[in-house]
Amino acid sequence: MERHPLQTQPLVAQRVSDLIGGTPLLELLTTRFGTRVLLKLEQFNPMGTAKIRMARQMLDEAEAQGRLKPGGWVIESTSGNTGMGLALLAAERGYRFTAVVDHHACKDKLRAMRAFGAELLYVNEAPGDGLATSDREALAQRIAAEQGAYWTEQHNNPANANGYRAVARELMDTLGPCMTHLMGAVGTGGSLFGTARELKPLLPSLRVIGVEPVGSIAFGGPGAPYHQSGTGTPEGAEIGSLVDFSLLDEGLKVSDAQAFNTARYLARRHAVLVGGSAGGVLYQALRRAEAAPPHSTIVVLVCDGGEKYLDTVFDDDWMRAHELLDPSVDEELDAMFEQLAPGRVKA
């Protein structure tokens, strides 16, 4: 397929999945000390999410191994982004797809899966019920065992991490050896650790920093409910095998208020619309930029955009109802930007 030498995507695509990859880097700021914070904007993938990369890889490897036959049935427990990717790919390849979900998932993600013909199975009854990761996975596993569906099992599937090898190649092609920090949200662990595994042999001094919600248990501490979607390991759920602590230099936590108010701040002040969990990583990245050695390059994996969260994170009434509006986060971010790059604070 013909490609421009500077592009990873075809000039004329034959399938929607041909458009996966080649996502841009955006410089959020360069500090007065020469440190850059760069955003790998994965919302430029189809479905606005990085997870379509690993969804494709999981299906590719299952087909190559003979575990998924033409016309087969795919099932996955998902909070939304993986499910959207699998739903698109199932429609493209002619598979039946069942998504096991809970009411913690964003409504627009659920609607998108249905639009592609996916079947949704809920593990809890009422819209007010929350995150139920372990229940979702138990149901997906049981259906796969009893009815012969192929369970992609994203939390423990090596293909998940393999799907992000291309992210590492794209970063190396653009930035070369100047990367000093790689930061990302940790849910299944695929995006951060799959990228880091490819980069570490090339950049041994690269510092890999994971971010999870307060209330998630992967980095220790007590479990508690949280609203950040598609990230973290809730209490009672198993930490997936893709969370590779041998590659992790530092694990940080971020509250829902810090994550969501950062996402809102970046939209209003810098015209960057990112998802709630990405807001949490960016909050910690800006704090890291304050302490980083001069001329560092901090790459933040922004795994999805904010369009799916207009009725939650970016809705004042929803934020107020969940007691998450916190003007002090805006004040803190203003102070960070003024300290890091005087004159960059926008009214």
Secondary structure by P-SEA (a helix, b strand, c coil): cccccccccccccccccccccbbbbbccccccccbbbbbcccccccccccaaaaaaaaaaaaaaacccccbbbbbbbcccaaaaaaaaaaaaabbbbbbbccccccaaaaaaaaaabbbbbbccccccccccaaaaaaaaaaaaaccccccccccccaaaaaaaaaaaaaaaacccccccbbbbbbccaaaaaaaaaacccccccbbbbbbbcccccccccbbbbbcccccccccccccccccccccccbbbbbcaaaaaaaaaaaaacccccccaaaaaaaaaaaaaaaccccbbbbbbbccccccccccccccaaaaaaaccccaaaaaaaaaaaaaaccccccc
